Amino acid sequence: MPSKVYFGTARQSLLEAKETLPAKLDLILEQLHLRERVKDERVVIKMHTANNIGYSTLHPVFVRKVVQAVKDGGGKPFVADVPWDVAGAEMRGYSAESLGCPIYPAAGPDEKYYYEHQRPYKNIQSWKVAGFIQDATFMVNFAHVKGHPSNGFGAAIKNLALGCMAGETRGRMHDSMHFDQYWFPENCPDPATSIPQIAASCPFQAIVEDKKAPGTMHLHMEQCNQCGRCLKVAPQGSLKIDKVNFESFMEACAISVSETMSTFQPGKAIHINLATQMTPLCDCFGFTGMAILPDVGIFGSDDIVAVEQATLDAIANTKLIEENIPLAMEVHFREGHPFRQLHGPLKDPYKTTEYAEKYGLGSRIYELVDIYPLVKVERAALPYTSAN
């Protein structure tokens, strides 16, 4: 049976408050029966408070509506995120006063409060789930949709995958992209000459000499958009740009969410994606650029996979606003999903939902329910005015 995903479009038929996105969020929360489900629950609202001078994440108006719904239902809400973002959250409008509930660093201020889950995956042996996350009894996963340099797309899955883990695990998840070999020094007889040449061929500074192993090459996967310039100058067989490296992070994200969600009883979580002001990079970069996609709307579901799939499908019907893309980035690939076009062919955002479904987090098959459909506005005919 398809999972239901409730959707509110960013567009309006009429110039009325009830048709704006915060009002449509209220309708989605009603459809998800949030108030009826949270009585006496310790409810963590996992969101990204961003950092530095970023302002494109969730507006406090949206968060306050979720907090109020939890309170109305008799739940005890709090917001959680990584410590360095929480520490300056008030600079971006997030405070206990503005949101109506406390804001806590998910794994404590020094990230030493966590529960360790053993589950080997490539370079990761255990997953350190943030203590305030695991201590909660109900999860509201509230994510801002944007591009992401590691897997092309960041929303509900990414919000939990990284934000619910202690720092050591987050670092290992990123390092998983280097687990499978991509540099073969035996095929590079003159690294002192070849590595600088390969590095110079990359316009994104994605290739450097490995600091830990001089004479070998390191590829920054985040900057790489798989343009292939480096392969044209690298000695044959010395360098491989392979999807396995990029998809390792995507699979690690699915496993991470699986470990986090295992700490909640079935039915004790909802997932919401806000697809507005979608920028090229994660909100953790600490700044906001121009939107590179038109606003789509807001999505909510009990199924994290379905809500991601529905969000991606809706965005797939839009086009990149290429004049808004930072000049340091390049679109050289124009097939498939817009986020894939932006970050490169091997960063297919749909792989994230495929892995999440593989690990039993939900279903990619969904029924989209528009909670406030657009209505055609009938306009009165203009009267004819004679020139005389």
C-alpha positions as a Python dict, from the first residue, in 0.01 Angstrom:
ca = {
    (1, 'M'): (0, 0, 0),
    (2, 'P'): (147, 342, -95),
    (3, 'S'): (255, 571, 187),
    (4, 'K'): (62, 897, 209),
    (5, 'V'): (257, 1218, 160),
    (6, 'Y'): (68, 1539, 235),
    (7, 'F'): (164, 1835, 19),
    (8, 'G'): (102, 2208, 23),
    (9, 'T'): (209, 2404, -281),
    (10, 'A'): (407, 2725, -246),
    (11, 'R'): (167, 2887, -492),
    (12, 'Q'): (-154, 3063, -392),
    (13, 'S'): (-486, 3103, -568),
    (14, 'L'): (-592, 3400, -358),
    (15, 'L'): (-406, 3663, -161),
    (16, 'E'): (-512, 3525, 173),
    (17, 'A'): (-317, 3411, 479),
    (18, 'K'): (-485, 3071, 481),
    (19, 'E'): (-310, 2989, 152),
    (20, 'T'): (44, 3061, 270),
    (21, 'L'): (287, 2784, 356),
    (22, 'P'): (274, 2819, 738),
    (23, 'A'): (-103, 2777, 718),
    (24, 'K'): (-60, 2474, 495),
    (25, 'L'): (186, 2332, 748),
    (26, 'D'): (-96, 2349, 1004),
    (27, 'L'): (-315, 2142, 772),
    (28, 'I'): (-39, 1884, 724),
    (29, 'L'): (11, 1853, 1099),
    (30, 'E'): (-363, 1792, 1132),
    (31, 'Q'): (-351, 1519, 867),
    (32, 'L'): (-59, 1355, 1047),
    (33, 'H'): (-256, 1374, 1377),
    (34, 'L'): (47, 1517, 1554),
    (35, 'R'): (-150, 1659, 1847),
    (36, 'E'): (-321, 1327, 1914),
    (37, 'R'): (9, 1136, 1911),
    (38, 'V'): (235, 1333, 2146),
    (39, 'K'): (63, 1336, 2486),
    (40, 'D'): (328, 1300, 2759),
    (41, 'E'): (598, 1237, 2495),
    (42, 'R'): (945, 1396, 2503),
    (43, 'V'): (939, 1537, 2151),
    (44, 'V'): (1263, 1625, 1974),
    (45, 'I'): (1221, 1860, 1681),
    (46, 'K'): (1531, 1784, 1478),
    (47, 'M'): (1606, 2075, 1249),
    (48, 'H'): (1913, 2249, 1117),
    (49, 'T'): (1966, 2587, 1278),
    (50, 'A'): (2246, 2659, 1026),
    (51, 'N'): (2543, 2868, 1133),
    (52, 'N'): (2728, 3194, 1082),
    (53, 'I'): (2513, 3424, 860),
    (54, 'G'): (2296, 3165, 686),
    (55, 'Y'): (1930, 3265, 664),
    (56, 'S'): (1776, 3016, 420),
    (57, 'T'): (1689, 2738, 662),
    (58, 'L'): (1353, 2703, 840),
    (59, 'H'): (1195, 3033, 937),
    (60, 'P'): (1102, 3045, 1309),
    (61, 'V'): (736, 3094, 1210),
    (62, 'F'): (727, 2735, 1080),
    (63, 'V'): (908, 2589, 1379),
    (64, 'R'): (685, 2774, 1624),
    (65, 'K'): (378, 2615, 1465),
    (66, 'V'): (520, 2268, 1521),
    (67, 'V'): (614, 2353, 1879),
    (68, 'Q'): (265, 2485, 1948),
    (69, 'A'): (101, 2175, 1799),
    (70, 'V'): (314, 1954, 2027),
    (71, 'K'): (222, 2164, 2329),
    (72, 'D'): (-146, 2157, 2233),
    (73, 'G'): (-127, 1778, 2236),
    (74, 'G'): (36, 1760, 2578),
    (75, 'G'): (387, 1683, 2456),
    (76, 'K'): (713, 1831, 2583),
    (77, 'P'): (901, 1972, 2282),
    (78, 'F'): (1263, 2074, 2239),
    (79, 'V'): (1475, 2156, 1934),
    (80, 'A'): (1808, 1980, 1879),
    (81, 'D'): (2100, 2029, 1641),
    (82, 'V'): (2480, 2004, 1640),
    (83, 'P'): (2651, 2209, 1915),
    (84, 'W'): (2829, 2480, 1718),
    (85, 'D'): (2506, 2566, 1534),
    (86, 'V'): (2298, 2570, 1853),
    (87, 'A'): (2558, 2794, 2020),
    (88, 'G'): (2482, 3083, 1783),
    (89, 'A'): (2124, 2998, 1690),
    (90, 'E'): (1984, 3316, 1843),
    (91, 'M'): (2178, 3515, 1580),
    (92, 'R'): (1956, 3356, 1316),
    (93, 'G'): (1629, 3401, 1504),
    (94, 'Y'): (1618, 3074, 1698),
    (95, 'S'): (1576, 3109, 2072),
    (96, 'A'): (1357, 2959, 2342),
    (97, 'E'): (1151, 3279, 2329),
    (98, 'S'): (1098, 3282, 1952),
    (99, 'L'): (1036, 2908, 1916),
    (100, 'G'): (853, 2845, 2241),
    (101, 'C'): (1079, 2561, 2360),
    (102, 'P'): (1442, 2496, 2458),
    (103, 'I'): (1721, 2435, 2204),
    (104, 'Y'): (1978, 2172, 2298),
    (105, 'P'): (2303, 2047, 2141),
    (106, 'A'): (2203, 1697, 2036),
    (107, 'A'): (2512, 1522, 2179),
    (108, 'G'): (2588, 1779, 2448),
    (109, 'P'): (2805, 2093, 2417),
    (110, 'D'): (3124, 1890, 2375),
    (111, 'E'): (2962, 1600, 2184),
    (112, 'K'): (3046, 1348, 2454),
    (113, 'Y'): (2687, 1249, 2529),
    (114, 'Y'): (2591, 966, 2295),
    (115, 'Y'): (2488, 603, 2275),
    (116, 'E'): (2714, 373, 2075),
    (117, 'H'): (2558, 130, 1825),
    (118, 'Q'): (2778, -141, 1675),
    (119, 'R'): (2723, -186, 1300),
    (120, 'P'): (3030, -218, 1074),
    (121, 'Y'): (3023, -42, 737),
    (122, 'K'): (3345, 15, 545),
    (123, 'N'): (3556, 245, 770),
    (124, 'I'): (3279, 281, 1031),
    (125, 'Q'): (3256, 27, 1312),
    (126, 'S'): (3003, 198, 1536),
    (127, 'W'): (2746, 477, 1520),
    (128, 'K'): (2733, 727, 1804),
    (129, 'V'): (2370, 838, 1829),
    (130, 'A'): (2335, 1174, 2003),
    (131, 'G'): (2208, 1138, 2358),
    (132, 'F'): (1931, 1396, 2344),
    (133, 'I'): (1799, 1227, 2030),
    (134, 'Q'): (1791, 877, 2175),
    (135, 'D'): (1645, 1002, 2503),
    (136, 'A'): (1345, 1151, 2320),
    (137, 'T'): (1033, 937, 2277),
    (138, 'F'): (892, 1109, 1966),
    (139, 'M'): (1065, 1265, 1665),
    (140, 'V'): (956, 1555, 1445),
    (141, 'N'): (1208, 1558, 1162),
    (142, 'F'): (1176, 1904, 1008),
    (143, 'A'): (1415, 1966, 718),
    (144, 'H'): (1495, 2243, 474),
    (145, 'V'): (1550, 2116, 120),
    (146, 'K'): (1870, 2223, -56),
    (147, 'G'): (2157, 2091, -263),
    (148, 'H'): (2435, 1895, -96),
    (149, 'P'): (2795, 1858, -221),
    (150, 'S'): (2834, 1498, -102),
    (151, 'N'): (2515, 1339, -235),
    (152, 'G'): (2352, 1610, -444),
    (153, 'F'): (2053, 1664, -216),
    (154, 'G'): (1984, 1730, 149),
    (155, 'A'): (1648, 1706, 324),
    (156, 'A'): (1478, 1469, 572),
    (157, 'I'): (1730, 1183, 544),
    (158, 'K'): (2037, 1403, 558),
    (159, 'N'): (1887, 1603, 847),
    (160, 'L'): (1885, 1291, 1063),
    (161, 'A'): (2183, 1110, 912),
    (162, 'L'): (2438, 1371, 1017),
    (163, 'G'): (2252, 1582, 1272),
    (164, 'C'): (2167, 1290, 1500),
    (165, 'M'): (2523, 1158, 1525),
    (166, 'A'): (2815, 1273, 1737),
    (167, 'G'): (3100, 1445, 1555),
    (168, 'E'): (3329, 1143, 1526),
    (169, 'T'): (3064, 948, 1338),
    (170, 'R'): (2986, 1240, 1108),
    (171, 'G'): (3352, 1260, 1018),
    (172, 'R'): (3375, 888, 947),
    (173, 'M'): (3065, 907, 728),
    (174, 'H'): (3233, 1165, 508),
    (175, 'D'): (3555, 962, 509),
    (176, 'S'): (3362, 659, 378),
    (177, 'M'): (3393, 818, 33),
    (178, 'H'): (3767, 747, 49),
    (179, 'F'): (3737, 383, 158),
    (180, 'D'): (3739, 245, -197),
    (181, 'Q'): (4066, 312, -377),
    (182, 'Y'): (4064, 577, -649),
    (183, 'W'): (4436, 666, -671),
    (184, 'F'): (4674, 398, -799),
    (185, 'P'): (5033, 518, -745),
    (186, 'E'): (5182, 214, -916),
    (187, 'N'): (5051, 361, -1243),
    (188, 'C'): (5202, 704, -1177),
    (189, 'P'): (5581, 678, -1226),
    (190, 'D'): (5648, 1049, -1164),
    (191, 'P'): (5408, 1173, -893),
    (192, 'A'): (5611, 1486, -824),
    (193, 'T'): (5526, 1607, -1174),
    (194, 'S'): (5194, 1434, -1238),
    (195, 'I'): (5004, 1525, -918),
    (196, 'P'): (5054, 1903, -959),
    (197, 'Q'): (4946, 1871, -1323),
    (198, 'I'): (4634, 1677, -1226),
    (199, 'A'): (4555, 1925, -951),
    (200, 'A'): (4597, 2219, -1190),
    (201, 'S'): (4347, 2060, -1432),
    (202, 'C'): (4067, 2082, -1174),
    (203, 'P'): (3892, 2421, -1171),
    (204, 'F'): (3727, 2341, -837),
    (205, 'Q'): (4042, 2271, -631),
    (206, 'A'): (3913, 1922, -562),
    (207, 'I'): (4253, 1755, -611),
    (208, 'V'): (4548, 1803, -376),
    (209, 'E'): (4851, 1612, -258),
    (210, 'D'): (4755, 1396, 41),
    (211, 'K'): (4893, 1561, 356),
    (212, 'K'): (4904, 1230, 540),
    (213, 'A'): (5083, 1048, 257),
    (214, 'P'): (5309, 1281, 56),
    (215, 'G'): (5352, 1169, -301),
    (216, 'T'): (4994, 1045, -325),
    (217, 'M'): (4677, 1221, -434),
    (218, 'H'): (4364, 1318, -238),
    (219, 'L'): (4030, 1392, -403),
    (220, 'H'): (3788, 1621, -222),
    (221, 'M'): (3464, 1449, -320),
    (222, 'E'): (3251, 1746, -214),
    (223, 'Q'): (3398, 1982, -474),
    (224, 'C'): (3415, 1720, -750),
    (225, 'N'): (3140, 1744, -1014),
    (226, 'Q'): (3291, 1460, -1221),
    (227, 'C'): (3372, 1681, -1519),
    (228, 'G'): (3658, 1449, -1619),
    (229, 'R'): (3927, 1712, -1683),
    (230, 'C'): (4162, 1537, -1440),
    (231, 'L'): (4131, 1206, -1623),
    (232, 'K'): (4263, 1367, -1941),
    (233, 'V'): (4598, 1456, -1781),
    (234, 'A'): (4643, 1176, -1525),
    (235, 'P'): (4870, 887, -1631),
    (236, 'Q'): (4655, 604, -1763),
    (237, 'G'): (4518, 388, -1483),
    (238, 'S'): (4638, 615, -1202),
    (239, 'L'): (4306, 782, -1121),
    (240, 'K'): (3949, 655, -1116),
    (241, 'I'): (3635, 865, -1072),
    (242, 'D'): (3384, 602, -967),
    (243, 'K'): (3028, 613, -836),
    (244, 'V'): (3120, 374, -552),
    (245, 'N'): (3303, 654, -371),
    (246, 'F'): (3014, 899, -389),
    (247, 'E'): (2748, 639, -315),
    (248, 'S'): (2934, 521, -4),
    (249, 'F'): (2826, 840, 169),
    (250, 'M'): (2466, 798, 52),
    (251, 'E'): (2455, 443, 188),
    (252, 'A'): (2617, 557, 513),
    (253, 'C'): (2339, 816, 548),
    (254, 'A'): (2074, 545, 515),
    (255, 'I'): (2245, 328, 777),
    (256, 'S'): (2281, 626, 1010),
    (257, 'V'): (1909, 706, 989),
    (258, 'S'): (1831, 339, 1043),
    (259, 'E'): (2029, 342, 1368),
    (260, 'T'): (1865, 664, 1488),
    (261, 'M'): (1512, 552, 1404),
    (262, 'S'): (1571, 219, 1577),
    (263, 'T'): (1562, 412, 1905),
    (264, 'F'): (1200, 520, 1846),
    (265, 'Q'): (896, 296, 1868),
    (266, 'P'): (696, 247, 1544),
    (267, 'G'): (462, 538, 1479),
    (268, 'K'): (664, 774, 1696),
    (269, 'A'): (798, 999, 1419),
    (270, 'I'): (684, 1233, 1144),
    (271, 'H'): (892, 1384, 865),
    (272, 'I'): (848, 1726, 703),
    (273, 'N'): (1037, 1881, 409),
    (274, 'L'): (1019, 2252, 330),
    (275, 'A'): (1123, 2303, -34),
    (276, 'T'): (1174, 2679, -56),
    (277, 'Q'): (1482, 2901, -101),
    (278, 'M'): (1670, 2598, -229),
    (279, 'T'): (2039, 2685, -249),
    (280, 'P'): (2325, 2481, -402),
    (281, 'L'): (2488, 2372, -75),
    (282, 'C'): (2405, 2252, 274),
    (283, 'D'): (2296, 2516, 527),
    (284, 'C'): (2600, 2420, 737),
    (285, 'F'): (2819, 2625, 500),
    (286, 'G'): (2718, 2929, 703),
    (287, 'F'): (2588, 3158, 430),
    (288, 'T'): (2291, 3189, 199),
    (289, 'G'): (2317, 3232, -176),
    (290, 'M'): (2053, 3281, -441),
    (291, 'A'): (1785, 3016, -489),
    (292, 'I'): (1879, 2786, -777),
    (293, 'L'): (1532, 2628, -807),
    (294, 'P'): (1182, 2774, -786),
    (295, 'D'): (996, 2722, -459),
    (296, 'V'): (786, 2404, -459),
    (297, 'G'): (611, 2379, -123),
    (298, 'I'): (593, 2168, 192),
    (299, 'F'): (567, 1790, 231),
    (300, 'G'): (481, 1575, 533),
    (301, 'S'): (454, 1203, 600),
    (302, 'D'): (507, 926, 855),
    (303, 'D'): (736, 765, 594),
    (304, 'I'): (1077, 929, 556),
    (305, 'V'): (1149, 753, 226),
    (306, 'A'): (816, 849, 73),
    (307, 'V'): (848, 1214, 175),
    (308, 'E'): (1197, 1231, 20),
    (309, 'Q'): (1084, 1058, -299),
    (310, 'A'): (781, 1288, -335),
    (311, 'T'): (998, 1594, -275),
    (312, 'L'): (1253, 1485, -533),
    (313, 'D'): (983, 1405, -787),
    (314, 'A'): (823, 1747, -744),
    (315, 'I'): (1159, 1922, -786),
    (316, 'A'): (1229, 1709, -1094),
    (317, 'N'): (946, 1895, -1267),
    (318, 'T'): (1133, 2225, -1229),
    (319, 'K'): (1443, 2365, -1395),
    (320, 'L'): (1764, 2502, -1253),
    (321, 'I'): (1778, 2880, -1241),
    (322, 'E'): (2122, 2879, -1398),
    (323, 'E'): (2179, 3254, -1375),
    (324, 'N'): (2162, 3215, -995),
    (325, 'I'): (2426, 2943, -972),
    (326, 'P'): (2751, 3069, -811),
    (327, 'L'): (3023, 3135, -1066),
    (328, 'A'): (3253, 2892, -882),
    (329, 'M'): (3019, 2608, -982),
    (330, 'E'): (2955, 2459, -1325),
    (331, 'V'): (2671, 2272, -1493),
    (332, 'H'): (2829, 2042, -1749),
    (333, 'F'): (2572, 1761, -1736),
    (334, 'R'): (2208, 1816, -1832),
    (335, 'E'): (2035, 1485, -1779),
    (336, 'G'): (1813, 1363, -1498),
    (337, 'H'): (1729, 1544, -1178),
    (338, 'P'): (1819, 1915, -1144),
    (339, 'F'): (2030, 1847, -833),
    (340, 'R'): (2218, 1581, -1029),
    (341, 'Q'): (2279, 1830, -1308),
    (342, 'L'): (2418, 2075, -1054),
    (343, 'H'): (2649, 1838, -863),
    (344, 'G'): (2739, 1587, -1132),
    (345, 'P'): (2617, 1258, -1281),
    (346, 'L'): (2752, 1039, -997),
    (347, 'K'): (2565, 1237, -730),
    (348, 'D'): (2217, 1115, -816),
    (349, 'P'): (1987, 1221, -528),
    (350, 'Y'): (1753, 929, -596),
    (351, 'K'): (2024, 691, -473),
    (352, 'T'): (1958, 825, -123),
    (353, 'T'): (1597, 703, -129),
    (354, 'E'): (1702, 372, -288),
    (355, 'Y'): (1942, 300, -4),
    (356, 'A'): (1690, 414, 256),
    (357, 'E'): (1432, 176, 116),
    (358, 'K'): (1693, -101, 108),
    (359, 'Y'): (1750, -58, 482),
    (360, 'G'): (1380, -77, 562),
    (361, 'L'): (1318, 290, 638),
    (362, 'G'): (1009, 317, 420),
    (363, 'S'): (877, 294, 66),
    (364, 'R'): (944, 495, -248),
    (365, 'I'): (587, 426, -356),
    (366, 'Y'): (359, 701, -231),
    (367, 'E'): (24, 871, -272),
    (368, 'L'): (51, 1250, -290),
    (369, 'V'): (-237, 1429, -116),
    (370, 'D'): (-266, 1801, -191),
    (371, 'I'): (-409, 1949, 130),
    (372, 'Y'): (-506, 2283, -30),
    (373, 'P'): (-534, 2249, -410),
    (374, 'L'): (-511, 2556, -628),
    (375, 'V'): (-844, 2681, -759),
    (376, 'K'): (-878, 2866, -1085),
    (377, 'V'): (-978, 3224, -1019),
    (378, 'E'): (-1263, 3338, -1242),
    (379, 'R'): (-1224, 3699, -1338),
    (380, 'A'): (-1512, 3918, -1449),
    (381, 'A'): (-1495, 4020, -1814),
    (382, 'L'): (-1369, 4375, -1865),
    (383, 'P'): (-1640, 4602, -2004),
    (384, 'Y'): (-1593, 4735, -2354),
    (385, 'T'): (-1512, 5103, -2363),
    (386, 'S'): (-1575, 5282, -2687),
    (387, 'A'): (-1302, 5504, -2822),
    (388, 'N'): (-1565, 5772, -2868),
}
